[in-house]
């Protein structure tokens, strides 16, 4: 729409004498269209960043859970085996979360 508006402004300027008012109005409309289109682009990018931040928060919570479990298992008699199994589970969950996050991250 902005290209059509710009082309129309140029055509009116070239073909219609004393068209200053019309050209001014069309240029103002064109400027508003450009601003609105840019704003919509930034809003879309903001939404993608919010999604990525929310996913990162979930991933951080999962990490915190694993760290707390490691500290608890350190004092248990079979802590080493439990910790290894727990870390394996954590890494599997982490891979799933990272795979979920990848498409949502902005380029």
N, C-alpha and C positions, 0 to 999 in steps of 0.2 A: 504493500500500500504506500510506503514512503517513496518508493521509486516512481510510482505513477503520479503521486502528488508533486514530486520534484519536476518530472517531465511536463506536467500540466502547467506548473508555474513558469517554466522556461518557454513553453509554447505561447502562453498568454502574454508574457513580456515581449516576445518577438512579434506577435501578430496584432495585439490590441494596443493602440496608443492610449495614453493616459490611464493605464491599468494599475496604478500604484496601490490603490485600496484593495483591489482583488488579490494582487500579488502578496501584499502584506498579510491579509487574512489567510490565504492558502499556505504561506510560509509558517505562520503561527500554528496552523493545524498540523502541518508536517512536523514541526518541532515537537508538538505534543505527542504525535504518533510515535516518533522515534523514542521519546522519553518513556512512554508506556511500554513499548516493546523491550527496551533495556531493563526496565524495572521487573518485568515478568521473567526475564532471563536470570536476573540476580535472585529473585524469589525461588526459582527452581533450584538454583545452586545452593541456596540456604537450606532448603528442604533436604537435599542430599547430604549436606554436612550434618544436619540434625539427626538423620537416620544413622549415619556413621558414628556419631558421638554416642548415641543410645546403644548401639551394638558394642562399641568399645567399652562402655560402662558395664555391660553384661559380662564381657570377657574379663574385665578387671575383677569383677565379683567372683568369677570362677577361679581366677588366679589366687585371690585372697583365701578362698575356701581351701584350695590345695595347700597353700603355705601353712594355714592353721592346722590342717590335718597332719602335715609333716611334723610340726612341732609336737602334736599330741602323740604321734606314733614313735617319736624318738625315745620316749621314756617307757614304752611297752616292751616286754621281752621279745616278742616277735616283730618288733618295730621295723626292722630292716626289710623283711619280706612284705609286710603290710605297706610300707612306704613305697617300695618298688611297684607293687600292684596298683596302689593308689595313683602313683605318678604315671603309670601306663594308661590308666583310665583317664586321668586328667589330660594327657597329651592327645588321646583319641577325641575327647570332647573339645579340646582346643582346636584341633584340625577341622572338626565339623563347624565350629563357630567361625574360624577364619574363612572357610569355604562359603559360609553364609554371608560374611561381611564383604568379601571381594567384589561381588557385582554391585553393591550399594555404595561403594566408595567413589567419590567424584574423581574424574580423570584429571 
